[in-house]
Amino acid sequence: MNIKYFWTCDFATNTGEGNLAHLYLSKIKDKKKVFLVKTFLKNSSIKKFFDLKYISPLFGILICWYYFFKKKEITYVNYLPLWNFFIFLLLPPSTKIGPITGGASFPKNSQYLIRKFIFPIFYKISEKIINFRYKKILFSTSLLKKYLSAKTIRRSKFNFVLNYIKIKKTKKKNIDFLIYYRNHKNKADLFNYSFLEKISRKKLKIYIIGDKLNMQNLKNLGYISNKKLIRLLERSKYTLSSNENILSLFNIECINNNVKIFAEKKNIPREKNLRKKFISLS
């Protein structure tokens, strides 16, 4: 039996990369011939080391070479940011790749110049490697389209995350806002704190998941399982999107559960079926 092997850097159900891997694997036709290789090691200290997003890919590349020499079919599923051209360069010749990720918005912090001027150079290096090594190219969103050549765009498929959209029937909603918050130096300027402060002064039921946000009249729930997230979204009316990725898997889960998304007008998708799910902040 010709078994297919898949490497994942993250296979959690409460992270964007993890859920992207689950979505990608759900599209595999012959699931009986799939063997998943992932970083969930028994030793907790080793696990923490290999789960680091900059270390785990390197370990994954070695795993891919191991199966390459065993003449097995293997796919490197995630973590695949377009800026990391080393991954595309060092993977074995026959390795398939999952959806390529990356954002086009970034805050003006200490890394602004790197992301503004250096990352586009890395994107071009990765693009040349990818075009040379792969016939089919898959992107999780269309955020990176503006950095790509017309040739690459013609050979690529974008917005893979839209496969995640499965809108459910609306249930009774008694939570005003459910908001995903990341306290990350590269995301801080992409989050609309002023809007949140404004609604926090109203008599609303506002829940925060993810990192703790110190603001009055908010209830912090921390990091929760995907099942609990879905139950909360079913009861939620609205959310607030950061400017980083308008089609994040969290936002798509909101769409699936009929949660209206407040977002900056410039970031709202142009597609009619998606646009009606958003409320413009400007």
TAUR-V733791 format. One record per helix or strand of 2 or more residues. SS is the DSSP state (helix for helix, strand for strand). FROM is the first residue (numbers start at 1). LEN is the number of residues. Records with the same first field share a line. If there is no record, write none. Layout:
# TAUR-V733791
SS: FROM-LEN  FROM-LEN
This chain:
# TAUR-V733791
strand: 4-5  34-5  73-6  96-2  100-2  137-3  156-2  175-7  206-5  219-4  236-5  260-4  278-3
helix: 16-11  31-3  44-8  56-14  85-6  112-22  145-3  150-5  160-5  188-3  193-8  226-9  249-8  265-3  272-4
